[in-house]
């Protein structure tokens, strides 16, 4: 039988997948689920598909999490798809912005830079215990 893409992803990613190795699959699921796609579309519409740093409309404009997805999932202890869907902070439009690829690559939160933020958050949590 035909199922929607989101349903297939839910049943075959994350802890449901035999190759599960941690939360990377969950973050992908958050990005591609219907709620994630709707979030991105609303940001692009709000920002008029214009890069919020340089103002370009040339090329592909993407949606960037101002506060990184990895940090939000860490701070809110998101361990499942259900946790993600119920996390209000994850879906706040104020945490998104349209960026061109060039500007996105230069953000403090692009790629591995987020890992430093998460590690700093974990250290802070340990010192407060």
NORKA-V16790 format. One record per residue. N is the residue number from 1. BURIAL is 1 if it has 16 or more other ideal C-beta (glycine too) atoms within 10 Angstrom, else 0. Layout:
# NORKA-V16790
n=N burial=BURIAL
n=N burial=BURIAL
This chain:
# NORKA-V16790
n=1 burial=0
n=2 burial=0
n=3 burial=0
n=4 burial=0
n=5 burial=0
n=6 burial=1
n=7 burial=0
n=8 burial=0
n=9 burial=1
n=10 burial=1
n=11 burial=0
n=12 burial=0
n=13 burial=1
n=14 burial=1
n=15 burial=0
n=16 burial=0
n=17 burial=0
n=18 burial=0
n=19 burial=0
n=20 burial=0
n=21 burial=0
n=22 burial=0
n=23 burial=1
n=24 burial=0
n=25 burial=1
n=26 burial=1
n=27 burial=1
n=28 burial=0
n=29 burial=1
n=30 burial=1
n=31 burial=0
n=32 burial=0
n=33 burial=1
n=34 burial=0
n=35 burial=0
n=36 burial=1
n=37 burial=0
n=38 burial=0
n=39 burial=1
n=40 burial=1
n=41 burial=0
n=42 burial=0
n=43 burial=1
n=44 burial=1
n=45 burial=0
n=46 burial=0
n=47 burial=1
n=48 burial=0
n=49 burial=0
n=50 burial=0
n=51 burial=1
n=52 burial=1
n=53 burial=1
n=54 burial=0
n=55 burial=0
n=56 burial=0
n=57 burial=0
n=58 burial=0
n=59 burial=0
n=60 burial=0
n=61 burial=1
n=62 burial=1
n=63 burial=1
n=64 burial=1
n=65 burial=1
n=66 burial=0
n=67 burial=1
n=68 burial=1
n=69 burial=1
n=70 burial=1
n=71 burial=1
n=72 burial=1
n=73 burial=1
n=74 burial=1
n=75 burial=0
n=76 burial=0
n=77 burial=0
n=78 burial=1
n=79 burial=0
n=80 burial=0
n=81 burial=1
n=82 burial=0
n=83 burial=0
n=84 burial=1
n=85 burial=0
n=86 burial=0
n=87 burial=1
n=88 burial=0
n=89 burial=0
n=90 burial=1
n=91 burial=1
n=92 burial=0
n=93 burial=0
n=94 burial=0
n=95 burial=1
n=96 burial=1
n=97 burial=1
n=98 burial=1
n=99 burial=1
n=100 burial=1
n=101 burial=0
n=102 burial=0
n=103 burial=1
n=104 burial=1
n=105 burial=0
n=106 burial=0
n=107 burial=1
n=108 burial=0
n=109 burial=1
n=110 burial=0
n=111 burial=0
n=112 burial=0
n=113 burial=0
n=114 burial=1
n=115 burial=0
n=116 burial=0
n=117 burial=1
n=118 burial=0
n=119 burial=0
n=120 burial=0
n=121 burial=0
n=122 burial=0
n=123 burial=0
n=124 burial=0
n=125 burial=0
n=126 burial=0
n=127 burial=0
n=128 burial=0
n=129 burial=0
